[in-house]
Amino acid sequence: MWSRSGQEKKEDSGKALALAFQRLFSKLTKENLWIYILCILKEGPDYALSLKRKVAERFNVRAAKITFYFVLYRMEKEGLVTSDRVQGKRLYHATQKGLEELKRAVQLLSETLRLIES
C-alpha cells in the first residue's frame, strides 16, 4: 500500500514500480502546487506561510519554503494571483484567471481519472 507521502510499504512490487509511483506523486503534488494554492485562495486571501501550512495540512503536500515562494512568484507573473503588501507581508488573492485555470485543471484531472478507470 502507498501513503500520500510517497513511502512504499514493503511488498513484492519492485523498485521500478516504486520509482514510477514516486514520479507520479511528485508530478501531482510538488510540481503542481499552484492547484493546491488556488484551492485555498478561492476561499479568500492569505499569506504565503499560512498558505504553505494549509496546503500541507489539507492536501498533505509539503514543499520547501523557497519552492513555495517561487511558485507564488510565478503564479503572480502569470496572472493567476495578485498580492498586496499588508504590514510588510504579501497577502495573496486568486484572480478570475486563476480560478478559471483551477477549474480547467480539475476538469482535466477528473477526465483523466475517468479514462484510466474505465
Backbone bond lengths (Angstrom), bond angles and torsions (degrees), N, CA, C in turn:
res aa  C-N    CA-C-N  psi(-1)  N-CA   C-N-CA  omega(-1)  CA-C   N-CA-C  phi
1 M - - - 1.445 - - 1.524 109.13 -
2 W 1.320 115.96 146.88 1.466 121.91 -179.69 1.509 109.85 -106.76
3 S 1.307 115.46 144.16 1.457 119.82 175.23 1.518 108.57 -102.48
4 R 1.297 116.45 166.73 1.460 122.15 -179.70 1.528 110.97 -63.38
5 S 1.318 117.50 -20.89 1.466 120.35 -178.98 1.514 112.06 -82.17
6 G 1.339 116.72 -2.30 1.457 119.40 178.57 1.519 113.11 85.56
7 Q 1.318 117.72 4.18 1.457 120.91 179.47 1.514 109.23 -77.49
8 E 1.299 116.45 141.59 1.455 121.38 -179.49 1.516 110.46 -98.71
9 K 1.320 115.54 132.03 1.459 119.90 169.34 1.514 105.89 -75.52
10 K 1.322 117.91 143.32 1.463 121.19 -178.26 1.520 110.35 -63.28
11 E 1.320 115.99 112.03 1.453 122.95 177.46 1.507 108.10 -141.31
12 D 1.309 116.97 176.23 1.458 122.05 179.27 1.520 111.39 -85.44
13 S 1.319 117.90 26.06 1.459 121.16 -174.14 1.521 113.09 -75.97
14 G 1.300 119.20 -20.14 1.454 122.13 177.87 1.514 112.92 85.10
15 K 1.325 115.53 158.31 1.455 122.03 -176.33 1.523 112.76 -68.80
16 A 1.340 118.57 -36.17 1.461 121.23 -179.09 1.521 110.67 -59.54
17 L 1.316 117.52 -43.03 1.455 120.97 178.26 1.523 110.53 -64.30
18 A 1.310 116.32 -41.67 1.458 119.86 179.49 1.526 110.37 -60.96
19 L 1.314 117.73 -42.88 1.465 120.90 179.30 1.518 111.07 -66.87
20 A 1.319 117.37 -39.83 1.465 120.81 178.54 1.523 110.02 -62.28
21 F 1.317 116.51 -44.23 1.464 120.12 179.02 1.523 111.07 -65.21
22 Q 1.307 117.09 -40.94 1.462 120.47 179.41 1.519 111.11 -62.17
23 R 1.338 117.15 -39.13 1.472 120.14 176.75 1.528 109.93 -64.13
24 L 1.325 116.87 -44.75 1.465 121.20 178.54 1.518 110.38 -60.08
25 F 1.315 116.20 -46.82 1.461 120.72 -179.85 1.526 110.86 -58.70
26 S 1.322 116.77 -45.72 1.457 121.22 179.82 1.527 111.21 -61.61
27 K 1.318 116.32 -43.77 1.468 120.42 -179.49 1.525 111.51 -64.02
28 L 1.325 116.93 -37.51 1.463 120.39 -176.38 1.521 113.37 -85.49
29 T 1.309 117.44 -8.97 1.459 119.67 -178.55 1.524 111.05 -119.05
30 K 1.305 117.03 -87.69 1.471 121.00 -174.03 1.521 113.37 -57.46
31 E 1.317 117.00 -39.03 1.459 119.22 -176.91 1.522 112.71 -78.63
32 N 1.320 116.56 -5.02 1.463 120.62 176.83 1.523 111.06 -129.96
33 L 1.315 116.01 39.73 1.463 121.24 178.80 1.525 112.14 -55.27
34 W 1.312 116.47 -31.38 1.461 120.14 -177.36 1.520 111.66 -56.80
35 I 1.331 117.72 -34.89 1.461 121.18 179.71 1.529 109.78 -64.07
36 Y 1.317 116.45 -47.32 1.461 121.34 -177.98 1.530 111.12 -67.43
37 I 1.319 115.83 -39.34 1.467 120.26 178.38 1.521 110.06 -61.95
38 L 1.332 117.27 -45.93 1.462 120.01 179.75 1.529 112.10 -66.14
39 C 1.322 117.68 -32.41 1.472 120.16 175.61 1.526 110.35 -59.62
40 I 1.313 117.00 -39.95 1.469 121.04 178.26 1.533 110.41 -73.05
41 L 1.335 116.24 -44.83 1.465 119.71 -175.79 1.527 113.34 -69.45
42 K 1.324 118.58 -20.87 1.474 118.53 178.03 1.523 110.28 -67.18
43 E 1.338 117.02 -17.33 1.466 121.92 176.53 1.522 111.99 -84.44
44 G 1.337 116.91 -15.67 1.458 121.00 179.05 1.513 111.08 147.10
45 P 1.332 117.48 165.38 1.468 122.64 -178.34 1.526 111.20 -61.27
46 D 1.335 114.65 153.96 1.466 119.41 179.33 1.522 109.56 -158.28
47 Y 1.333 114.41 164.45 1.455 122.39 178.46 1.521 110.42 -91.77
48 A 1.314 116.65 156.81 1.466 122.47 -174.47 1.529 113.30 -55.11
49 L 1.320 117.73 -51.79 1.470 119.29 -177.00 1.518 112.14 -67.32
50 S 1.315 116.64 -33.51 1.454 120.43 175.54 1.532 110.00 -67.48
51 L 1.323 116.66 -41.09 1.466 120.87 176.08 1.520 110.81 -60.43
52 K 1.317 116.11 -45.52 1.468 121.27 179.99 1.523 110.63 -58.16
53 R 1.317 116.78 -45.37 1.460 121.81 179.93 1.530 110.74 -65.04
54 K 1.319 117.02 -43.99 1.468 120.46 -178.64 1.524 111.82 -66.86
55 V 1.316 117.36 -38.63 1.469 120.43 177.29 1.526 109.48 -62.92
56 A 1.320 117.13 -41.98 1.469 120.59 178.66 1.530 111.21 -64.93
57 E 1.322 116.28 -43.59 1.465 120.21 -177.58 1.526 112.05 -69.99
58 R 1.310 117.02 -48.28 1.457 120.81 -173.65 1.522 113.62 -77.30
59 F 1.350 116.01 -40.30 1.458 119.56 -172.72 1.530 113.22 -111.87
60 N 1.320 116.66 -2.53 1.467 122.46 -177.84 1.533 111.20 56.19
61 V 1.317 115.13 40.00 1.464 121.73 178.20 1.519 107.03 -114.08
62 R 1.324 114.88 116.79 1.456 119.96 -178.24 1.520 109.55 -115.31
63 A 1.300 114.50 131.00 1.466 120.79 178.79 1.522 108.17 -135.28
64 A 1.301 115.85 154.25 1.466 120.45 177.17 1.526 109.44 -61.60
65 K 1.316 115.49 150.76 1.459 120.54 -179.05 1.526 111.38 -56.84
66 I 1.336 116.85 -42.28 1.461 120.46 -178.97 1.529 110.74 -64.32
67 T 1.327 116.63 -37.71 1.464 121.11 177.31 1.514 109.85 -63.32
68 F 1.319 116.29 -44.31 1.457 121.50 -179.26 1.528 110.89 -61.41
69 Y 1.333 116.67 -46.12 1.463 120.00 179.10 1.531 111.25 -65.14
70 F 1.315 116.75 -38.55 1.464 120.25 178.25 1.527 110.66 -62.28
71 V 1.325 116.98 -42.77 1.463 120.75 179.26 1.534 109.90 -63.74
72 L 1.318 117.84 -43.82 1.472 120.22 177.58 1.529 111.10 -61.31
73 Y 1.324 116.82 -42.25 1.462 121.40 178.17 1.529 110.26 -59.71
74 R 1.327 115.77 -46.91 1.462 120.57 -179.43 1.533 110.95 -65.38
75 M 1.324 116.76 -39.26 1.461 120.86 178.42 1.527 110.83 -62.71
76 E 1.321 115.94 -39.90 1.464 119.41 179.38 1.525 110.10 -67.28
77 K 1.311 116.40 -41.22 1.458 121.22 178.79 1.536 111.69 -62.14
78 E 1.346 116.51 -34.33 1.461 122.06 -179.98 1.526 112.77 -84.95
79 G 1.326 117.20 -4.48 1.461 120.89 178.74 1.514 114.58 83.09
80 L 1.330 117.63 15.84 1.463 120.43 179.16 1.524 111.95 -82.50
81 V 1.343 115.90 -26.05 1.464 122.36 176.58 1.527 108.44 -139.18
82 T 1.312 114.28 160.60 1.461 121.24 169.02 1.525 106.28 -125.11
83 S 1.326 115.73 165.61 1.459 118.32 177.05 1.519 109.75 -143.24
84 D 1.326 113.58 153.07 1.464 122.85 175.21 1.513 107.39 -127.08
85 R 1.334 115.53 149.37 1.466 119.05 173.58 1.519 108.00 -86.38
86 V 1.328 114.82 123.68 1.458 121.48 177.53 1.523 106.74 -128.36
87 Q 1.328 115.93 112.33 1.458 122.81 -178.88 1.531 111.53 50.41
88 G 1.327 115.86 45.48 1.456 121.66 175.00 1.516 115.27 82.61
89 K 1.333 117.89 -2.39 1.466 121.04 179.15 1.522 109.14 -116.68
90 R 1.321 115.76 153.74 1.462 120.91 177.62 1.523 109.73 -88.32
91 L 1.318 114.97 126.31 1.448 122.48 175.62 1.527 106.86 -103.36
92 Y 1.331 116.95 120.25 1.458 122.04 -174.84 1.522 111.01 -97.07
93 H 1.336 114.86 142.54 1.463 123.54 179.28 1.532 107.88 -128.86
94 A 1.320 116.55 139.58 1.464 119.84 172.35 1.523 108.21 -73.74
95 T 1.314 116.95 141.28 1.458 121.30 174.79 1.530 108.89 -95.58
96 Q 1.319 116.27 167.75 1.460 119.86 175.68 1.527 110.14 -59.52
97 K 1.326 116.37 -41.00 1.463 120.61 177.45 1.531 110.24 -60.77
98 G 1.330 117.34 -42.54 1.456 121.14 179.28 1.519 111.89 -62.06
99 L 1.331 116.70 -42.62 1.461 120.61 179.47 1.527 111.37 -67.28
100 E 1.325 116.28 -35.64 1.467 119.74 176.38 1.525 111.20 -66.83
101 E 1.333 116.70 -41.22 1.469 120.50 178.11 1.534 110.95 -66.20
102 L 1.330 116.71 -36.54 1.462 120.76 176.09 1.526 109.47 -61.87
103 K 1.317 116.72 -45.45 1.472 120.79 179.34 1.530 110.58 -60.47
104 R 1.326 116.82 -42.70 1.470 120.95 177.87 1.527 110.79 -63.30
105 A 1.332 117.40 -40.29 1.466 121.13 179.81 1.525 110.67 -64.21
106 V 1.333 116.89 -43.23 1.463 121.12 179.29 1.529 109.89 -63.46
107 Q 1.327 117.11 -41.42 1.465 120.51 177.92 1.523 111.04 -62.67
108 L 1.326 117.03 -42.82 1.458 121.13 178.76 1.528 111.14 -62.51
109 L 1.321 116.61 -46.26 1.459 120.12 179.64 1.527 111.39 -64.25
110 S 1.320 116.86 -41.39 1.464 120.77 178.15 1.521 111.09 -62.46
111 E 1.320 116.96 -45.05 1.464 121.43 179.03 1.532 111.06 -64.45
112 T 1.307 116.47 -40.46 1.469 120.78 178.05 1.526 110.60 -61.62
113 L 1.338 116.85 -45.28 1.462 120.30 178.01 1.525 111.02 -62.26
114 R 1.315 116.03 -42.72 1.468 119.84 178.88 1.521 110.73 -58.78
115 L 1.322 116.66 -43.45 1.464 120.69 -177.91 1.532 112.29 -68.25
116 I 1.303 117.40 -41.03 1.471 118.13 -176.87 1.530 112.65 -80.28
117 E 1.318 116.99 -19.56 1.468 120.13 178.05 1.519 112.48 -84.96
118 S 1.318 117.81 -15.67 1.470 119.28 -176.88 1.509 112.30 -85.24
